[in-house]
């Protein structure tokens, strides 16, 4: 299977997951909705979410760690943005900037758009008050940002680090970091389980769309060059 076809398949899979996310979000808004949140706020899949929340409890230390632990991910994104800007200044043409970095820029914009959308369109609120007030909880924005930034960073670094051993080592560290942060977010008790699940689905959708687009762009560039 050629690179372009693989890329197209990834894009199709990403689009399918995006539709799944929309369907899951609608279910969260309509299935087993009960006033189990703070100040009587409504939550979908209430029985499931309450059972998971009661089992995990609330751990503010883990919440703080996962919050501060998101800073390296933001710095990683900033690093790739600087790399793209450096290429733009160096070559003085956006067409000469690495197509994967351009796709990554569009990807970051899409992630920010999803975050901002759900800040305005509140599906449900957190299971605990943050500084005495209700906060939007679905999908978990920290989980979304972590999964999206770290996953795409692993793809970028795999291609940019020449040493295979070094590439594997760096990506292994990033993978452990990602898993720990997402698990901490889940068991901290500041999100409902469906908030984490929703974030995982939409993150996977966006990452697949990015990966497929990069493959298709690389295939197009190779065709033009030949």
C-alpha positions, 0 to 999 in steps of 0.5 A: 500500500503506497503512502498516499493510500495509507494517509487517506485511510488514516484520514478516513479513520480520523473522520470516523472517530470524529463522528463517534465523538459527536455521537458520544457527546450527544449520548452524554447529553441525553442518557441517564442524566441526573443532578449528581454534580455540585449545585445540582448540575446535570451529568449524563451517564450518571450511574456510571460516572458516579460509580467511578468517581466514588471509587476514585475519590478526589485527590487534589495533589494528583490534580495539581501534578497533572495541571503543572505536568501539562507545562512541558507539553505546552513547551513542546508545542512552542518549540515546534512553532519556533522551528516552523517560524525559523524555517519561514524566516530562513527560506522567506517562503511558506511553501518551503517550510516543512509540510509536516510543520505546517500541518502541525500548525493547523492541527494545533489550531484545531485543538484550540478550536475544540477547547474553546468550543467546549468552553462555550458549549458546556456539556457538563460541569466538574464533579467538584467546585474549583475555587468555589465555582462550577467549571466546564468539564467535558471533554477534559481539556488537559487530557485533550491537550496532553494527548494531542501535543505529545502524540504528534511530538512523538511522530515529529521526533521519530522523523527528526532524530537520526539515531534510532536508539535515541528516537526510541528512548525519547519516545518511550519517555514521552509515552510514559509521561503521557500515560501517567498524566492521563491516569493522574487526571482520571483518578484525581476525581476532578473530572467525570469518567466520560470527560476523559473518554470523550477527550481520548476519542476526539484526540485520537480523531485529530491525531489520525487526521494529522498523521494521514494529512502528513502522509498525503502531503509527503506523497504529493511532494515526492510525486512533484519532485519526481 
